Amino acid sequence: ARDSTILREKGRPPLMPEEHRRALAEALKPVDRAILGMEGMDVRRIIDALKPDIIALGYDQGGLKEAVTEAGFKNIVRLEKYADTSSSTIKSRINSGRCPS
């Protein structure tokens, strides 16, 4: 997600810059390419430009599946939340000094 999208949706700035988040996602073994969303959520434009085989959506990307489906894309995978880990949990642990070893 773009920094501006996170600010709009969550009412706060992201913990790390968008390019850092994109690079971390792209570094994951099963990820071929990670891209940042376009401003204004023009899903059809993104799909037409990239012509992906699969679109993987995060567990917290609520209405995006409907937008992707409406754009005519069918091969959508919904990712589940991994354990009890989230950016909020990580931030809380860092702030409290309870980082796992």
N, C-alpha and C positions, 0 to 999 in steps of 0.2 A: 504494500500500500504506500501511496505517497504520504509524505509528512502532512500535507494539507488535509488529506482524507482522514488521517488519524486524529488530527486536531478537531476537525468538523464532527466526526463520529463519536469520539471519546471525550471531547472537551478539554483535552490536555495535549501537550506536545509529546511526540514519541521519545522513548528512552535513548534510542540511537538513531543517527541519520539514515535516511532511506537507502542510500547507496551501500551503507554497511549492512543493513538488513538484506538487501538484494544479494550482495556478495556472499553472505552467510548461507542463504538459501541455495544459491547456485553451487556452493561448495559441498552440499550434501550428495552422497553417492548416487541416489536414484534420480537426481535432478539434472536434466540435460541443459536447460537454460532457464534462468529466472529473470523476469522483467518487472519493471515498475508499472503500475497501472497508469492509464492516461487520465489527465484531469477531466472531470466531467463524467466519468464512468461510461464512456462510449464503447460499450462491450463489443458491438458489431465491428467497429473500426479496428479494435485490437485483434479480433479473430480473423478478420479479412487480411490484416497486415502480416500476421504470424502463421496462419494456417496450421494450428497445432493439431497433433493426433489426439491428445488428452488434455483436459483442463482439470487441474487439481485445486479444489477450494478448501480453505481452512475451516475448521469446525465453527469458527466465530464469524464467518462471512455470510450471514443470514440471507439477505435478499439477492445476493449475487447469482445463486444458482438459477433463480427465476429469470434474471436478466440474460444469462448465458443461454438458457433454453429458448427464450423469446427471440434471441438472435439467430436461432436455428442450429445451435451446436448440441449434439446429443451425448458425446463421450465425456461425461463429467464424473469425476471421482471426488467424494467428500472425505476429507481427512479427519480422523478422530483426534481428540485432544490426547496428547502424549502424557501419560501418568498425571501427576498433579503439578506439572510444570507450566508456568506462564510467565510472561514478562513482569506481571504484577508480583508474583511469588518471588521471582529472582530479585526484583527491586527491594521488596520487603526484607529479604534475607540480607542483602548487602547493607541496607540502612540499619539493620539491627545487629550486624556483626555476626550473624549465624550462617555464614557461608559453608556449604558442605566441603569437606576436605577430600 
